[in-house]
Structure formats: C-alpha cells, structure tokens
Amino acid sequence: MVLIRAVTSRLRIGFSSHLLKYRKMSTAPEALLEEIGDKGVITLNRPKALNALNYNMIKMIYPTLKEWESTKSLVIIKGAGDKAFCAGGDVRVIADTAQDEDAVGDYFFREEYILNCLIGTYHVPYIALIDGITMGGGVGLSVHGQFRVATEKTLFAMPETGIGLFPDVGGSHFLPRLGGRLGMYLALTGHRLKGRDVLKAGVATHVCDSARIGELEEHLLKLDSPYPEDIQSTLDKFQEESTFSKNEPFSLQPFLPQIQKCFSGGSVEEIISNLEKDGSEWAEKQIKTLSRMSPTSLKVTFEQIERGAHLTLQECLSMEHRIVSRIFKGHDFREGIRAVLIDKDNKPAWKPATLAEVTSDDVINTYFTPLPAEKELIF
C-alpha cells in the first residue's frame, strides 16, 4: 500500500511580502513523500522549474528524513519529469530578497546545509536517482548519500563561480576528494560532466539506463531485507546491464595530467599562469572560461577547496555557512543572477573586476572568519 502525504506549505514567520506572493503561486505539493511499507520515497515535484530546491521543500524533506531514519529500511529520492533530478537551489528569490531585512538567504542556506549534513550522516541506505540535470542544490541532495545512480541523461555541474557564488552544499568536502586536482578544476570552471562520466569522476556510485530507472526503483522497493549488500547487488546488476557509453573512456582522461599540473597552483593566479605556460588549445579554453567567472568567487572557491580537503563534512558546511552568509548579499551574486537568469545577456559586470583587486587577505578576512556566536552553524 502506498501512502502519499500531501504536505501543506508551511511558511516561515517573517517571510518577505515578495516571498509570500511567490509561495501563493504554488498549487501542487513541491515534494511528494511516499511511504511504501518499510521504505520511503521522496519526489522533488517542481518539474517546470527543473525541480529547483526552495525553502518550502527543505522544510518538508528534513523532518520526514529524520522520522524515516528510525522507521524505514531505505530511502529513495528522485525528481519529477524527464529533464532534471534537481537543477539547483531556487536562487532567483534569494537574490531578489538579498537586501531585505528578512532575506530568504539568511535561513535558506542554513536549513539547506543542515539537510545536507543529515544526508551525509544518514543511518539507513539513501539512494539518489540522479536522472537528468543535477547541479548545485541537487548535488547537495544526492552526493553525500550512500548510493547515487546516474543515467545517460545525467548532467552534473557546480557552476556557482559563474553567478557570483561558490560550490557550496558540501562542495568543499566532496570535490577535493575526487582524486588529484579534478575537484579544483570542476569547482573553478563549472565544467559539466555527462552520463557515465559522472560515475568515472567519482560523483555517482552506479549507472543505469534512463528507460529502466523506474524498474530499478521497483526492484529496490521489493527487497525483503534491504541491507547495503542487497542494494549494492541490485544496483550492480542494473549497471552491468546498462547499454550507454559502455566502452567509452572518461572524457577528461586525456586532460587529467594537465589538470593535475595546472590546477595544482598555489593560487588562482598561479593556476592561470600554469595554463598560459601550457599553451595548448585545451589550456586556452580554460583561461577563457575562468576569465568569465567572478574574480571574488574564484578566490573564495580556491580557498574553500584547499581548506575542505582537511575538514569533516560538518566542518565544511560550517565554513560554507560563514561564506554564504556574506557572499549572497554582495554585488556579484545579484549581478550574476541578473546576467544569467534575468536579462540572460551573460555579460556580468563583476566588482571587483579583476583577480588583482581581490587579495587573499581580503577573501579570508571577509568570508572565512567566524560569524557572531548566535549565527554560527554548529553540528
């Protein structure tokens, strides 16, 4: 028997009038929470918005996951529609209210990171079916879980440096652990990985043909004793039977030596210098990509990835909360959203406009220092 809980929208006291209007436009539950025997299924249900994660969805999902941790034998999370698992956080409303007294970002990011931490420390198997676009906030809902299943439709990226942010949701934890300097490369450039490449990079744990993702879900829900080894064998079976890009090498394989050499620089400027010395067509393309990104975001991202390599997930999320509490109110985030999502001219006017204008001391003093005690995120 399937029980679908139609969770009503719960509005946080103190929402701005803008956000109240924004929320009233929604008529369907934005997250479907199903109990199927001793198993739970979460469906992100905003397909027209590519299942972008908003505050209301977080407030639905977190308490449900807390309850299911002691009552369910496994949890599956997936996205509605055929385009996206989750294309990221709903950053438009965060940017729109950034200067308000009750800015959405003041509580959205805090609650999002608490949810990310729960997923990363979950006591029962957590399986993310990342069939389609999986970026930003969608990565936070999946990458920290025990199992992540990609398909030929999966498109992974952490593109935050292009909108004046940084790869958060625990990016400082999982990215430097991908091996070599691949994580630094993905963090700074926002490079997109597709299909089986998501597995080969270490972001996904398994792959499955998109046409069979529903069948895989059914098999998982029918497991009598879903111990991790039973889930593992089921996922292994579907991976072995997958048909897409089976014999193709990792698309970044030819460039891994260059990524390792160039992105091992001790600063963003040194990385760019390494790329200039390399002089290859690939290197020139990376320089061009980096030149489009927010200089502040590049410097912040470099520092967070370097630090995150030596921190726990909880410590990374606390660090990211310090950064995001300041950066989302800055010029570059609003400008990035304008250029990419509103006017779509893709011509952001960053301030500061150059890397030279953003000193390392400025970055550390502005973004990484502790917040007032009452605002710190402590796990």
N, C-alpha and C positions, 0 to 999 in steps of 0.2 A: 504494500500500500504506500502510495506517495502522498506525503503531506506537504503542501506548499503554504508557507507562511506569508501572507500578504502583509508585509511590514509597512505600517503607515509612516509617512515622512515625519521626522522629528526635527524640529527647528531649534537651533541653539538660541537661548536668550541673548539678545544683544546683536543679532544679525542686522546688517545694514538694510535700509529700505530697498536698496538695489538687489540684494540677495533674496529678500523676501519675494520680490516680483519674479526674480529668476526661478525660485523654487516653485512658486504657484503655477508656473507654466507646465510643470511635470504632472502627468496624469497616471502613468504606469509605475509600478514599483521599480526602482532603479537597480535593485539587486533581488534576485529570487533565491530564497533559502529553502531548500528541499530536504526533508528527512525521509530517507528510504531505508527502512529497517534500522540497522545499527550504523548506517552510513549517511554522510551529509554531502549535499551538492550545492555549491554557490554559483549562480549565473549572473555575471555582470550584464545588466539589461538596459543599456543605452546604445543600441546598435547604430542609430542615426548619428550619434556623437562618437562613434568608434569605441564605445564603452569607456569613455574618459571617466576617470575616477573623481568624484566630488565628495564633499564633506558628508553629505547625507548617506552616501553609500558606505563610507568608513564607519559611521555610527550604526549602520545596520550590521555590517560584517563582523566588527570586532566583538561585540557581546555574544554573537552567535558562535563564533570560533571558540571563545572562552568556555561557553556551555558545552559545545561539542567535544572539547578536549577531554572531558571526563565521561561523555556518554556515547561517543561514536568510535568506530574502529578504523575509519579512514575518512578523509575529506577530499573532495574533488572541486576545483574551481575552474570555470570556463567562461567564455564570452558569448553573448547572443549575436546572431547574424553570421555572415560568412566572410567578413572582412577583417575583424580585429578581435584579439583577446582583450587588450586594453591599450589604447594608443597613448596613454599618459595621464597625468593629472589634469583637471579642468582648470588650466592656468589662466584662462581669459578672465574669469570672475575674480581670481586672486589679484591679477594686475589692475583690474577696474577698481578694486576697493583698497589698493595698497596704501593710499594716503588717508583713508578713513580712520576715524577713531576706533572703530570696531572692525579693522581689516580682517578679511577672511583668512589671509595667510598666517595671522597670529595664532590661530588654533588649528587650521587645516593641516599644516606641516607637522605640528606636534602630534596630533592624533594619527596621522599617516605613519609617522616613524614608530609610534607605539605599536601599530598594527604590523608593520614590517618586522619589528622585534619579536612579536608573538609568533609570526610565521616562521621565523628563523630558529625559534626555540620550541616549536610545537611538539607535543608528546605523542601524537598519533600520526601515521603517514598522511602527508599532504601532497596532493598530486595536481599540478597545474597543467592544463591542456592549452598550450600557447599556440593555438591555430589561428594565424593571422598576425596583424600588426601588434607588436609588443615593445613598447617604448616607455621610458620614464617611469611613471607611477605603475604601469603594467608590469615592468620589470620587478618593482618592489613587491608586487603581489605574487610573484612566481619564483624568482631566482633564489630566494632564501629557503624555499621549501625543499623537501626531501627528493621529490621527483618533478622534473619539468620535461614535458613531451612536446617537441616541435614537429611541424609538418612542412611540406613544400611551400605552404602559404606564409610561414612564419617570417616576419621581417623585424629583426631586433636592432635597436639603436638606443644610445644615450645621447641625444642631440642638444643637451642643455646649454653648451657653450655658445650655441648659435642664437639663443634667446636671452642671454644675459643672466643665466643661472649657472648651475654646476651639476654634475651627475650625482644626485642625492639618493634617497631611498635605500641607503646602504651601499651605494656605488663605491664608496671609499673602502668597503670591506671586500666585495666580491671581485672588483676589477683588478686590483693588484695581485690577486690570487689566480688569475687565468693562466699565468705562466709567462716568463720573460717580461717584456715590456708591452705585450699585447694590450693589457688593460689600460696603460697610459695612452697608447695610441688611440684606442676606442674612445676613451674619455675626452681627449683633447679635440679630436677630429669629428666625433659623432658618426664615424664610419658605420654603414649598415651591413648587417650580416643576414643572409637569406637561407632558408631551408636547412639542409644538412650542415651548413657552415656553423649554425648556431650550436649544434652538437659538437662539432670539431673544435670550436673555440672554447668549449667547456661551460657554456651558458646553459644549454639543455643537457639532460641526462639521457634522453631517448628521442627517437623519431618514430613517426607513424604516418602513413598515408592519410591525407586530409579526409578522403572519402570514407575512411574506416575509423575516424575518431569517435563517432557515435557507437560503433561496435566495440571499440576498446573500452569506452565508458561502461557499456553494458556488462562486459566481462568482469571489470573491476567491481561493479556493484553486485555481481552474483557470487563473488568469492565468499566461501563459507568462513574461512579463517584468514582474513587479510593481514597476515604478518608481512613484514617488509620483504621477506624472501618470496612469498607468494605473489606480491605485487611486482617485484623485480622480474620474476619469471614470466609473468603476463606481459609486462612491458617489453621484455627481451624478445618474446615471441612475435609481437606486432612489429618490432623493429626489424627483426630478421626477415619478415615477410613484406617489408616496405619496398617500394619499387622506384622511388625517385632518386636521382643523382647518386646512385649506389656506388658507382666506381669512380666518381669524380673526386679529385683531390681537393683539399681545403683551398678556397680561392685565394687566401692570403699566404699560402705556403711559399710561393716564390719570393715573397717580400719579407718573410719573417727575419732573415738575417739583417736586412736594412732597418726594419722596425726595432730590432734589438739594439743595433748600433746607434741609430739616430735618436731614438727616444729614450736612451739611457743618459742623455744630457742632464746636467745638474740644475737646469732652469729651462724655462720656455725659450728664452733667447738662445741658449746653448743647443737645444733641440733644433731650432730653426737654422742655426749655424751649421750643425751636422748635416742637415738636409741640403743646405747650399753647397757644402763640400762634396756631398754625394753626387749632385748634379744630374741624376737620372731623370727620365720623364716622370717616373713614379714620385720621386722626391719633389720635383717642381709642382706636381699636383698637390702634394701635402702642404707645401708652403702656401699655395693659393688658397687651399681650404682654411688653413689656420689664419690667414690674413682677413678672412671674413668674420671670424669669431670675436666676441667681446674680449678685449685685452684683459680686463679685470677678471672675467670668468676663466680665461686661460690660466692666469696666475693662481687664482683660488683653486682651480681644479688640480693643477700640478701639485700644489702644497697638500691638498686633501688626500690625493692618491699616495703620495710619499708617506704621509703620516699613517694612513689607513692600513698600510702593509704590516704595521706592527701593533695594531689595535684589535680588540674584540669587536664583534658586531655591535654590541651595546655601546661601547666607547665610540665607535664610528658614528652611530646615529646621534649620540650626544654632541659630538663635534659638528656634525652636519646641521643639527638644530641651531647651534651658535651661528653658523654661517648663514643659513637661510633666513633666520630672524632679522638679519641686517640686509642681506642682498636683495630680497624680494621687494624691499621698499626703495631700492636705488633706481637711478635713471636707466641703467642698461636693461633691466628686466622689463620695464614698461616699454622701452624703445624696441626691444626685441620682439615683444608680443605685437606691438603696432606693425612692425615691418614684416613679420612672418604670418600673423593670423588676422590682422585687421585690414590694413592697407594692402598687404601682400606684395609690396614693392621689392622686398628682400634687399633693402638698402638702409640698414640701421645706421644711425649716427651715434656711435659709441662715445661715451665720456667717462674716463679719458679715452682718447682715440688711438693711442699707441702703447705698446708694451713698455717703452722707456718711461712713460708717465706714471706707470704703476710699479712702485718699488716693492720689494719683498717685505720690508718693514711695514709699509702701509697695509699690505694684504694681511699680515699676521696680526697687527695691532687692531685693524678694523674688523676682521671677520672671525678670527680664531680665539680671541680672548674670551674668558668666561663671561656669561651673562650675569645679571644680578641673581642672587641665590634663588629667589622665588620664581625666576623664569627659566632656570636650568632644567634640562631634561635628564633626569636621573633614573636609571633602571634598577 
